[in-house]
Amino acid sequence: MRIIQGTTDFRLPRTGLGTAVAIGKFDGVHLGHQKIISALLEQKKNGLIPVIFTFEPDPAAFFSGRNLPKLTSKQEKRALFERLGIEILIEFPLTEESAAIPPERFITEYLVERMGARFVAAGSDLSFGARGAGNVRLIQEEGAPLGLCVQILQKMRFEPLGIEISSSAVRSEIFQGNVQVAAALLGRNYSLLVEECRGSDVSSIYNVKFSLEKIIPAAGVYDALLLDAESGESLSSCSVRILPGESFAHSAEIHIEEKTPSFHNMKKNVQLAFLKKTEVEND
């Protein structure tokens, strides 16, 4: 997968018949996002290259001026896009200048001229351009004379709870510790990267701190899996006690249930493949 980052002055090479593009934040790359990506991949049979156009930093963090925790790190998001079949990823720098681009100019200059878009897949709630004034209807109106086809995809629903699948819904479930529901909405188990680790390989009990880049589940005890960060190999089942903390600065205690290579000396990805939340941790 080719990644274009750090520049607003890019132009995709004119190869094939053009591109199929999806625009959005894609935090979590949940099942709703995957539905949009599937629509892009369908266009490969028409000779179009699947492209994701996203923003760096996240618009919510940019406009609020705060570093907000996310469902997926940049590295995770890239890996997921590549695994799903995206061929080009554009991480568009969000600045005061780029945020002020009129939506009509974005369609003609960026979508059509710079990206060579012939097809756009988008959720019905898409917004872009200055003041978020652009939407899928505008892409249809402005893009039709330019040969741009637009497919509008309605939000998927998680029928057991009667809710729409969205990044906000996933965040809410994780904040509440409902990791089984979050996994159902994501299509995979939620994971956290261990940044600091102290403990004993003899006792198999470790005190860890997670990266603050991502959302931390509610305090409590969870069944989980310990995965190798690079290979994804499952090393052990474990119990994770997430301790209460202030402003997402949570720490946790991991009890490893099976004999594994030295966890203390290795950087691990603790995939909170939370089979269930077993205890609630009180403040």
N, C-alpha and C positions, 0 to 999 in steps of 0.2 A: 504494500500500500504506500502510495506517495503522499507525503505530508507537506503542506504549504503553510508556513507559520511566520509570524513576525513582520508581515508586510501587507499593505492594502494594494500594492502595485504588482499584481500578478496577472498572468494570462495563460490559460490552459492551451496546450498545443492543439491545433485543429487536426485531430486524427479521428478516423471513423466518421460516424454520422452525427456526433455531438454527445451531450451528456444528459443524464437523468439526475436531478438534484433534489435534495431535501435540506431545508433550512430549519435550524432550531438549536436549543441548548442541549438537548439529549442527556440531561443529568439522570443517571441510572441506567440508561439504555434499556428501559423496561419493555414489557410486551407490546405496549402501544407504539413505542419507537420502532420496535422490531417489525411491526406491521407496516410502517412507513418504509423501512428499509427493504422489506420484501417487495413492495411496489416498485422500488428502484431496480431491484435485481430482475424483476420481470421484464424490464425494458432492455436488458442485455440481448434478448432474442431479436430486438429491433436495431441492434448495433450501437446502443447507447452505453456510455461508461457511467457506472454509479458513483455519485459524488455526494459527500456530506459537507455542508457549509455550517460551521458553528462559530462560537465567539470566545475570545480570550481577552480579559477574564469573563466570567459569567456575568451577564447583564445585571442580575440582582445584586451581585457584589459590587459591580462598577457604579451603579447608580446610588447604592446605599453608602458607599465608601467604607464598607466593612468586609472582612474576610469571612464569608459565610461557609460553614461546613457543607459538603456535598455528598451525594450518594456514590459517585465514582470519581476517582482521581483522574488526572489527565492521562496517565499511563494506562490505567484500566480501560478508560474510554477508547483510547487508541487500539488497544488489544481486542476489545469487543468489536469495534468497527471492522478491523481486519479479519477477525474470525467469521464475521457475518457476510463478508464478501465485498465490502466497500473498496474501491480501487484508488480513490483520491479523497483525502481529508483536508479541508481548508479550515484552519484555525484563525479566524479573522480578528485582527487586533481591534479591540473596542476602546476608542479614545473619544475625547470631546468632539473632535473633527469627524471621525467615522460614524459616531452616533447621530450626527446631524445630517447625514446623507438623506435627501428626500427619497421616499419609497419609489417614486417613478424613475428617478435616476438609478436607483439600485437595480430595478428590473432591467432597464435597457443597457446600462453600462456593465453591471457586474454579472447578472444572470445570463443575459444573452451574449454580450460582446466578450466579456472576460472568461466566462465559464462555458460558453457555447451551449447553453441549456436548450434542450428541445422538449423536455418533460420535467415537471415539478410535482413532487408528492408532498402533501402537507396536511397537518391536522386542521380542523375547522377553526381552531383558536389561534392560529399563527399570527404574530404581529412582528413587524420589522420596520426599519427606517426611522426617520426623525419623529420623536414623540410616539413611536409605535403605531404610526398612522397607516402603515401598509398591512394588508391582509390578503387572504387567498383570492377574494373577489377582485381586488385590484390587479393581482397577477394575471387573472383570467382576462380582464378588460384590456390591460396594457400589453399583455403577452400574445394575445390571439393574432393581432396583425403581424407579429414578428415570428409566427410559427411555433409558439410555445403552448404546449398542452399541459393542463393542470388537472391533477386528480386529488380531490378532497376526501380525506379519510376521517370518518367519525371516530370518536373515542371508543375504545374497547371497554367492556364492563366486566367486573368480577362479580358474577351473579350470586355466589354464596353470601356475599355481604351487600349486594345491590349497590356497589359503588363503581365509579369510573376509574379506570387505570390511568394514573398520572404520577408525575414526580412528587407532587404535593401529597398524594395519598400514600405513596411509599414512605416518604419522610415521616408522616404522621404515625404510621404503623411501627416504624423503627423507634421513634421517640417513646412510644408506649410499650415497647418491648415485644410487640406482636410480630416476631421475626418469621413465623411460619406464613402469615399472611403476606408479609413483605416479599418473601421468597416466591410466593405464588404470583405476585404482581410483576416481579423482576424476571421470572423465568429461570432463576438460579438463586443460590444462597448468598446472603449478604456477607461481605468479608471486610476485615480490618487488618491493616499492616502494623505489626509490632515495631516500635521504634526504639524502645529501651527495655531491657530485660535484666532482672536480678533474681538469683535463686540458686538452687542446688540440684544438680543432676541426680544426686543420691535420693533426695526426698521427692523429686519430680514435682515440686511446687515452686512456681515462679511468680514474681511480681513484675508486671509489665505496664508500659504506657503505650497507648495507641497514637498514631498520627492524628493531629487535630484537623487535618484536611477534610476528614470525612465525619459524617454523623455517627455519634456513639449511641447504641441502644440504651434504653432505660436501665437504671441500676437493678441488679438482680443476678440470679444464677441461671446459666444456660448450658445445655448440652451442645457441644460443638465438635468440629473437626480441626485438627492442626495440619496445615498443608505446607509443603515446600513452596516458597514464593516464586521460584523460577520455573520449576517443572510442573507444579500443580499436583504433585504426588501427595496422597494422603499418608501422613506419618503416624497419626494416632487419633483416637477419640479423646476428648478431654472435657473437663468441666470448667467453665469460665465464670468467675464472679466479678461482675462489673460494679465498681464501688461508686458511691455518689461523689460528684465533684462539681466545681463551679465553672461556668462558662465553657463547657465541653472539655475541660481539662481532666478527663476521667482516667483513672487507672484501673487495673484489673489484676486478679489473682487467677492463675491457670493451674489446674491440677491435671497432670497428664496421666492417663489411665493405662498406657501400654509403654513398654520399653522402646525408646527411640534414640537416634543419634543425639549427641549433645545439643539440646535446644539453646542453651545459654550462649554458645559461641556461634550461632547461626542466625541470620536474619530471616524471619519466617513471616508468612502471610497466614494469619489466623482466620480461616474462613469460618465465620460464625454460622455454620450450617446448623443453626440452632434447631435441633429437632423439636425442642420445646423449652419454654421458660419454666424452670422448676421451682424457683423461689423468688420472692419479691424482696428487694433490699431497701430498707427504710432509711431515710435521711437521719 
